[in-house]
Amino acid sequence: MKHFRTTMSTLYPANKCSRIGQRLYPSLLLPAIIPGKTIQTFFLMIGMITYIYPFALYGQQPSTAGQGHLSKSTISGKVMNEKRSAPVIYATVIIKDGAGKTMAASLTDQNGYFKIDSLPPANYVLEITYMGYQAYTQSLTVTGITVMLELGTLAMKEGTASLNEVVVTGEKSDLELKPDKKVYLIGKDILSQGGSAGDILNGIPSVAVEPGGAVRLRGNSNVTVLINGRRSGLTLGNVMTQIPAASIAKIEIITSPSARYDAAGSAGIINIVQKKNIREGLSGQARLVLGVPNDYNLNANLNYKTGKLNLFATLGGRYSDYVGLYTTKQTTAGITAASLSKVQHENRHDDGRLVYFGGDYCINPRNTFTLAFFRNATKDIDGTTLDYDFGSIGSDSSITRKGRSREVRSYNQLESNYTRTFDREGKKFTIDLQYDFWNSDKTWDLLTQKTFPLVSDLYPIRTTSIGASKDLAIQSDIVNPFKNRSILESGLKGENRSVSSDFKAEQRPDKDWVTFDNIDNKLNYNERIWSAYAQYRSKPGGFNYLLGLRYEWTQIGIRDRGGSFNKEKYYGRIFPTINLSYTMGKGSTLQMSYAKRINRPELWYLYPFNELTDFNAQFVGNPDLNPSYTNVIELALLREWDKFTFNPTVYAHFTTAPIEQYTYHNDKGTFITMPFNLDKESRYGVELSAIYDPVKCLTLNGQFGVYGFRQTGYYRETDFDFTYTSWNGRINIRVKLPWRSAFQARYDLQGPGNNAQRHTSAYHYLSSGLSKNVLRDKGTLILDGTNVLNSRKIRSVVTGENYLIDQTDNLNAARFRLSFSYKFTRKEGQVFRSRKEGNRD
């Protein structure tokens, strides 16, 4: 059963109509399909929010107290693009006094024209901003003599300028070091352009995506993956293959998150931020991908902006095949000494259809509203052939099992957002509602034939698995800036999630199907999380600090509809965060951070029944699992020279009740794996990242990390005290070639991984790609290969008191793709579709 969990925690855009509606995956509330009690609870919360922030719903006018009867003036002007002489529409025009206080504000109209009335005599600063352009500033003196002050045409330059942060520019990506995260701007990475979000993540230092879709950060799988700051079912497992790489603007690596983020994920947070075009008219990009093995992908991102309305849409289709090979050798000792050799060939087919559309409506310069809908429908068909050779004292046998599974999934998300801005620059109030609902229907048919010593057919087996989930979340945030460049942020959030699961296994000994091995499980899972946070940011001189507190209350209920099992858990905790940074002269920034995190057991880990997928090895959840808590400490340095950038990081994690897995051999001869809570775990590590641009046409970057852990605990007569150290590395090279082409190659190495029961061998793989710009740079052709040497094979050995399991997995063989993309924007360029980005940076 798939486990999708969606929440809302993110940052919202700046106070302009042109910056709103920035996300790829959407939501809106449909009260008609939500339980009544849930509706009442959430609207009660809205009432509380409105009571706490009443000023958010009303406009504010600049104060005119004490100005007497002085003559006031009106200023006007026209804002134009410097190169193209086109009007800059809906740019923000702000008038500030000598102390930096905002006195008046306006937006440019369809012709780039603006007018601000009733300015008393004084010295002012005119500031004009628009995403995708450099800020324009001009000093003004209003004497009161001239009633109308015409400024004429004001030219704005395209491009962006980042303030109060260190930016390192390279050919592959830009690196921004901020007080609470690292930001990798996805630019000209050839190896990811024709792929998916998973391909991009594999190109980020410290991040690894396993063949099955699991994401690891610094070798730790307790990482939370967000899309535009939100949890989404699209971030789990192989579903990320549905997110086209072309739609991604940047990846944020948040190893010590601030209080505004959910406290989940002890390893940290990976936030995938989408693109959004901001130019007037119709713009977008279409991409076609052809691959071997079969890998066909067609997607288009569209944006139409006019006046107060901004419409956006993403359409996509995918048709992919995967070839997998798994080999296993098992031996058991004692009275029932035996051996097993298993070879599994897998041919998996996935296809999917993605549709996303929505719109932003600028009610007036201070109020905006966004609605959007997203749907991702997939169908997976897996065919497997398993050959078993059994050996025991005086008896050998062989069987062949052929299985075929079919799973149909539908993930839907509805979203709405209201944003209110104020005269004070940077002050903002937002309310978000998000409703996610998904369902999954899977069948599995298994035919078994004994091939030695005699040929005979065994009873057929089939399973059915039906799952569904509903997730409703509401969040409100407010940002209050102060004159001393400080910012106070606070917010409330509530989430209610309900999951149902039915799983049944049947066998047919004659004409009728009967329940197999008593496997007929029906489960309801309910989860509620309520949270509140506040954090304060300030920048005195070269010192930047961010202090925060977050409180989360969790209620979890598990109920077996068969009446044999019920479980409830309640827990609450305060999560403090500290983020400090100091600029040490030109090109050097030192950072230190602390955060307390929580790792809640996933539903799959709590599920108390086994789901039959392999007679030889099965996974069973543990409903007695408790959450684990981690204290995260990190120290990082970013040092930039002319052509070289160096970024060393030292970190330590101290965890209580970490979750580990235990494997044992039951009395039926089946290997059962289940999770449990250890006592303690300490993780520590050092990372070294570097970017080197020796010449204009060549970029080199690499990363090397050493990390280790110490675990203590005892479970079912097995001592889990263990200490281990491992490493990982990555080398990337990108070369600009003549004729508007480029070449890129990346070599990844992953060191061995151990715990008290399992040893995983080191592995490596090579990826490379070649790109060529065509059609006056509006089109791009890319030929790339992943795992081109077919060396990404993961071998693991599990040992117990009387057994040994030696397994090698090669989930995805080498893949090669040819892609073509075409941009039909007026001019290449994009900004981020992360609604809260403007609030948080």
Secondary structure, 3 states (H helix, E strand, C coil): CCCCCCCECCCECCCCHHHCCCCCCCECCCHHHCCHHHHHHHHHHHHHHHHHCHHHHCCCCCCCCCCCCCCCEEEEEEEEECCCCCECCCCEEEEECCCCCEEEEEECCCCCEEEEEEECCEEEEEEEECCCECCEEEEEEECCCCCEEEEEEEEECECCCCCCCEEECCCCEEEEEECCEEEEEECCCHHHHCCEHHHHHHCCCCEEECCCCCEEECCECCEEEEECCECCHHHCHHHHHHCEHHHEEEEEEECCCCCCCCCECCCEEEEEEEEECCCCEEEEEEEEEEEECCEEEEEEEEEEEECCEEEEEEEEEEEEEEEEEEEEEEEECCCCCEEEEEEEEEEEEEEEEEEEEEEEEEEECCEEEEEEEEEEEEEEEEEEEEEEEEEECCEEEEEEEEEEEEEEEEEEEEEEEEEEECCCCCCEEEEEEEEEEEEEEEEEEEEEEEEECCCEECCCEEEEEEEEEEEEEEEEEEEEECCCCCEEEEEEEEEEEEEEEEEEEEECCCCCCEEEEEEEEEEEEEEEEEEEEEEEEECCCCEEEEEEEEEEEEEEEEEECCCCCEEEEEEEEEEEEEEEEEECCCCEEEEEEEEEEEECCCHHHHCCCECCCCCCEEEECCCCCCCEEEEEEEEEEEEECCCEEEEEEEEEEEEECCEEEEEEECCCCCEEEEEEECCEEEEEEEEEEEEEEEECCEEEEEEEEEEEEEEECEECCEECCEEEEEEEEEEEEEEEECCCEEEEEEEEEECCEECCCEEECCEEEEEEEEEEEECCCCEEEEEEEECCCCCCCEEEEEECCCEEEEEEEECCCCEEEEEEEEECCCCCCCEECCCEHHHHC
